[in-house]
Amino acid sequence: MGNHLNVSSECVVACIIDLLRDCCVYVVGGLVMKITEIKSFPVRAGERNLFVLKIETDEGFHGWGEAGVSGRELAVKGAVSHFREFLIGKDPMQIGALWQEMYRGQYFEGGRILTGAISAIDIALYDLVARKLGVPVYQLLGGKQREFIPCFASSQIPLSGPAVVEDAKKMVSEGWTVIRFSPSQPGVEQDSLVFEPRESIALTSEWIIKVREAVGHRIVLGLDYHHRLSVAEAASFCQMLPPHTLDFLEEPIRDESPQAYSTLRSMTDIPFAIGEEISSKWHFMPYIEKGLTNFARVDVCNIGGFTESKIVAGWCEAHYIDLMPHNPLGPICTAASIHLAASIPNFDRLEDRSREGLTYSSQMFPVQHALVGDRYPVPDGPGLGVEFNEDMAQESFEFWEAPHLRKRDGSYTNW
């Protein structure tokens, strides 16, 4: 018996030595997969510009990523060019370390342009590694926690007249249970760039009340003011509404000042949905820790990709805050948002813009996720489950500027 155990132990030791030797040969011998190219594609796709990124390797695997920061795609391309200089030759499997190197490996870290570039690279790395391993991206994020991703839709009609009430009824008949609206913009017929906040909140409050009366209390209603108001204007708007008119108010003011949101929070009990402009966990910190938001509008293409999104999601879970991911971009952003949503416990709804006509050509994106009713099925194929036709992207970029809104006195305001 003793001899048998000794022989077995020797065999085990020999096997371990052989395994370690193989690992050493694999690493020292240069057999680790390496990044060979990072390609940037600022493209015009349908009604908007997108920034698409591709990472290639010496083993033939590739991954797709996308960055936010709409209207500044060429700035993101410039940032990616800087990162490319030291990422070529690196092991794409080391996603966390590469994220830290990109973020910390410079004196002027952070900012929306840089984290937009990091987001696209991070998403592409996850897609690449998942393809290599033959698993969906969500498996790298802890596995799936749901079978489908429920979504909310947005009405294309502003809250300024009877047509929005009819559209709300139509959306309910289509099966939507969570509906978001946009505010009125009085005077838009005469000048599309004029926005007067006080005129808007008066008309918007009138028609969101009528929408609530028309659809009842079983439908979840939200309103996106797209950070166009001041604290005083947002407070006045909230005070115009009867209880349970709105289930969430999205981005009523800009997010640069958590103290301003703290002041507004003390003046209304309407739940807030904040976060689409936030570009790091540090930026998100006061909104989570101080209870300033009730839904986290994390944008995986702005905040730093999957790596940063998962950190923020876990932080939100500790404070009983659900994610409501911002998803206004292209099929790669949608795919990344689906995988993120599949992998976290604290998820509410995903934004979907397809009802508004924001769809993308199957020629440019030959493989993309399709909405089924009011939800996306959780995919089971490798990677993100999306492909991009880079041959169509060579000369398709067009400059685009967000509307430069102004008040009637000529002063500029937020879009």
Summary of the structure (lengths in Angstrom):
residues: 415
radius of gyration: 24.0
end to end distance: 80.6
largest distance: 96.0
contacts: 1389
relative contact order: 0.14
helix: 41%
strand: 16%
